[in-house]
Amino acid sequence: MPDREHIVTSYDRDLETIQAMIMKMGGLVEAAILDSANSLERRDEELAERVRLGDKAIDELEERVNEECARLLALRQPIASDLRTVLTVMKISANLERVGDYAKNLAKRTSVLVQMNPIEGASSAIRRMAKTVEGMMKDALDAYIQRDPELAQDVRMRDHEVDQMYNALFRQFLTYMMEDPRNITACMHLHFIAKNIERMGDHVTSIAEQVIYLSTGEMPEDNRPKGDSTPYETVELD
């Protein structure tokens, strides 16, 4: 029968390899969030193209994480907290991949928007919103490494700030479109960008919730405040 200490050491080594991939993936995603927003603000098509091409590396890392997790489950047969760790890692990698996709989508729209007249203040507001999400991402990953449920809970609560930013931009774009129909196309693209960033915040929040589950063994029971009120917005027309 294999030595138990040898099995534990092998498991820990495998898990460290997977966690290193998660952190590399997280670093790429953080950079993609900021670079995609900066490409819009600077009207930099080359930077936007690098974001689009860089998404492939994020997708490949997610595939590797899933493959390694599947192998670890089959060969090591982890139980209890070890199993929870593996399952959490897989969910975190899936959320990271989705955030990368949203950053790529933002970069794609940059190439369209640079051909149009800029909407005053929109790009800088979107960059601030993206910076907030990137900060949440960094803290969520730190919480994962440190197994810090309090920091993860703080990330959950900060998603409300992202929702409020999105609501403000939504109303701003509506105003611009009503004031001048020539703004409609650009504002529609910018709205989709803002919505993508709001969805990034939701996925980062999901990562934070997985960290809480990993650290405590329970998912958060309280409903986090959700500040996206746009489904209920009404617009008064003249």
N, C-alpha and C positions, 0 to 999 in steps of 0.2 A: 504493500500500500504506500502511495507517495507520502513523503514527509509533509505534515501539515504546515510547518513553517515555510517550506519551499513553495507550497501552493499559495499561501498568503502573500509571500514576497512577489511571486509571479503576477498575482492579481493586482497588487499595488502598483507594480511596474506598468502593467497594461493600462490601468486606470490613469496613471500619471501621463502616459502617452496620449490618451484620449483627451484629457483635460488640457494638455499643451496645445492640441489641435483646436479645442474650443477657444482658448485664449488667442491663438493666432487668427482664427476666424473672427472673433470679436474685434480684434484690432483692425482687420481689413474692413469690417462693417462700419466701425466708428469713422475711419478715414473716408469711406464712401459717402456717409451721411454729410460730412462737412464739405467734401470735394464737390458733391453734386450741387449743394446750395451755393458754394462759392463760384462754381462754373456759371450759375444763373446770374448771380450778382455782377460778376465780371464780364458776362457775355463771352465766356471762354469756351469755344467749341472743342478745342483740343483737350482741355481738362474734362469736359463732359464725355468725350470719347474714351478717355482713360478709365473713367468710372464705368462706362458700359462694358468695356473689355475686361475690367477687373472683376466683374461679377462672376466670371467663369471660375476664377480661383476660389471664390466663396462657395459656389455650388460644388466644386470638387472636394473641398474640405468637408462639406456636409455629408457627401457620399462616403468619404473615408471614415468619418465619425460613426455613421450608421453601420458600416461594414465591421469596424473594430468593436462596436458595441454588440453586434450580433455574434461575432466570434467569441467575445468575452462571455456572453450569456450561455453560449453552447458549450464552451470548454470549462469555464470556471463554476458555472451554476451558482451565482451569488444568491445570498438569502438576506432577508430583512433589510437593514440599512444599506448594505452593499447593492442590493437589487434596486432600491430606491435611487441610489446615486446614478446607476446606469440609465435608468428610465428618465431621470431628470436631465441628464446630459443629452439624450436624444431629443427631448422636447426643446431644450435650450438651443440646440443646433438648428432645429426646424424654424424656430422663431428668428434666429440670426439670419438664416437664408432668406426668409420673407422680408426682413428689413433691407437686406441687400438688394432684393428685387425692387422694392419701392425706391431705393436710391437710384437704381438703374433707370427706372421709369422717369424719375425727376430729370436725370441727365438727358434722356431722349427728348423731353419737351424743351430743354434748353436750346437744342438745335433749331427748333421751330420758332421759339420766342426771340432769338437774336435777329430774326428777319423782320420783326415788328417793332413799332415804337414802344419804348419801355413805359410801364405804368408806374407813376411816381410813388416811391416808398415801398413798393411791393417786394422787390428783391431783397432789400435789407430786412424787412419784416420776416420774410421766409427764412433768411439766414439765421435770424435770432431764434426762430421756432426750431430750426434744425439743430442749432447749437444747444438748445435746451434738451432736445431728445438725445443728442450725443452725450451730454453730461449724465443723463439718466442711464444710458447704456453703460457708460464707464462705471458708474456706481453699482449697477445691477451685477456686472461681472466681478467687481471687487467684492460685493456681498456674497457671490457664489464661492469665490476662492476662500474668503474668510469665514464662510458659513455664518453670516451675520444677518439674522432675520430682521433686526431693527433697521438696518440700512436698506434692506429690501423693501420693508414697509414704507420707508420714506420715499423710495422710488415710486411705489404705487400711488402715493398721495400726490406726487408732483405731476402725474399725468393730467390732473385737473387743470394745471396751468397751461399745458399744451392744448387742451380742449378749448380753453378760453381764448388763446391766441388764434386758434382756427376760427372760432366764432367771429372774432373781430375782423379777421381777413375776409371771411365770407360776406359780412355786411359791407365791408369796404369795396369789394369787387362788385357787389350788387349796385352800389351807389355809382361807381364809375361807369357801369354798363348802362344805367338809366340816364346818366348825364350825357353820354356820347355813345351812340351805337357802334362807332368805329372801335371802341374798346372791347366789344363783346368777345371777339375771338381770343385776344390776348388774356382777358380776364378769365375766360373759361379754362384755358391752359393753366393759368396760375391757380385757379381754384382746385383743379385736379392735383396740382403739385402740393398745395396746402393740405388737401385731404390725404395724400400719400404720407405726408409727414405726421399727420394726426394718427394714421394707422400704424406708422412706425412706433409711436408712443404706446399704442395698445400692445404691440408685440413685446416691447421692452417691459411693459407692466406684467405681461405674461411670464417673462423670464424671472422677474422679481417674485412673482407668486410661486414659481417653481422652487426658487431658493428658499422661500419660507417653508414650503412643503418638505424640502430636503432637510432643512435645519430642525424642524419641529415635528415632522411626521404628519402634519395636518395642513390642508389648504386654508387660506384665510376665509373666515366665515362672513365677515362684514363686507357689504357691498361698497366698493370704492366709489367716491363721487365721480359721476360722469358728466362732463361739462359740455358735450357737443349738443347744442340746442338747435342746430340747423334743420332737422326734420320738422321742427315746429315753428320755423320762422314764417312770418307773413310779410308781404311787401305791398305797401299802399301805392297805387298808381294814380297819376293825375287824371 
